[in-house]
Amino acid sequence: MAGLLDPLKVKGLTLKNRIVMSPMHTGFATTEGAVTENLVTHYVRRSKALGLLIVEHSYVSLEGKLSERQVGIYDDSLVSGLEKLSSSVHATGTPIVIQINHAGRVV
């Protein structure tokens, strides 16, 4: 039986262990949804021990924003911050994915 710290291969991606950080809202983005240094630092510090990091719920359109200071993925101007976040986490050897979200009827 595999242990928590054993590698796991999923569709060609090998995770260094089976520890996954689930997406949790931090409130560290700007009010426009941009990635901040505080957000990058938060995820990099946690990523070192993980097999996979899932970035918090990120809205795909302005109409789908659920909360203040939520990460946005709705505009090309936000790409550079998301790339910085991704490359910073990848530098620790940890894969990163993002949870996309639309608040739907809540808004």
C-alpha positions in Angstrom: 0.0 0.0 0.0 1.3 3.4 -1.0 2.1 6.0 1.7 1.3 9.7 2.0 4.9 10.6 1.1 5.2 8.2 -1.9 5.2 9.7 -5.4 2.0 9.5 -7.5 1.8 9.5 -11.3 -1.4 11.0 -12.8 -1.7 11.1 -16.6 2.0 11.6 -17.2 2.4 14.1 -14.3 4.4 12.7 -11.3 3.7 14.3 -8.0 6.5 14.0 -5.5 4.1 13.0 -2.8 0.3 12.7 -2.2 -0.2 15.9 -0.2 -2.5 18.3 -2.0 -3.3 21.8 -0.9 -7.0 22.4 -1.6 -8.1 25.8 -2.8 -8.8 28.3 0.0 -9.6 32.0 -0.3 -6.8 34.1 1.1 -7.9 37.7 0.3 -4.4 38.5 -0.8 -5.2 39.6 -4.4 -5.9 43.2 -5.3 -9.5 44.4 -5.5 -9.1 44.1 -9.3 -8.1 40.4 -8.9 -4.4 40.8 -9.6 -1.7 38.6 -8.0 0.3 40.4 -5.2 3.7 39.6 -3.7 1.9 38.6 -0.5 -0.1 36.0 -2.5 3.0 34.6 -4.2 4.8 34.4 -0.9 1.9 32.6 0.7 1.8 29.9 -1.9 5.5 29.5 -2.3 6.0 28.9 1.4 3.4 26.2 1.4 4.3 24.6 -1.9 7.7 23.2 -0.8 6.2 20.3 1.1 3.3 19.6 -1.4 2.8 17.1 -4.2 0.2 19.5 -5.8 -1.0 23.0 -5.1 -4.5 24.2 -6.1 -4.8 28.0 -6.2 -7.9 29.5 -4.7 -11.2 30.1 -6.6 -10.5 32.6 -9.3 -13.3 34.4 -11.2 -13.5 34.1 -15.0 -15.7 37.2 -15.6 -16.5 40.4 -13.7 -20.1 39.3 -13.3 -18.9 36.1 -11.6 -16.8 37.7 -8.8 -17.8 36.3 -5.4 -15.7 38.2 -2.9 -13.4 41.2 -2.5 -9.7 40.6 -3.2 -10.4 37.3 -5.0 -7.9 36.2 -7.7 -9.1 37.1 -11.2 -8.5 35.3 -14.4 -10.9 37.3 -16.6 -8.5 39.7 -18.4 -5.2 39.5 -20.2 -3.7 42.2 -17.9 -3.8 39.6 -15.1 -1.7 37.0 -17.0 1.7 38.3 -15.9 0.9 38.0 -12.2 -0.5 34.5 -12.7 2.7 33.6 -14.6 4.8 34.9 -11.8 2.8 32.9 -9.3 3.0 29.8 -11.4 6.8 30.0 -12.1 7.5 30.8 -8.4 5.7 27.7 -7.3 7.2 25.6 -10.1 10.7 26.7 -8.9 10.0 24.7 -5.7 9.3 21.6 -7.8 5.6 21.6 -7.1 2.9 21.5 -9.9 0.2 24.1 -9.6 -3.3 24.3 -11.0 -6.0 27.0 -10.5 -9.6 26.6 -9.6 -11.8 28.7 -11.9 -15.1 30.0 -10.5 -18.2 31.9 -11.5 -20.5 33.0 -8.6 -23.5 32.4 -10.9 -26.8 33.3 -9.2 -25.1 34.4 -6.0 -24.2 37.8 -7.5 
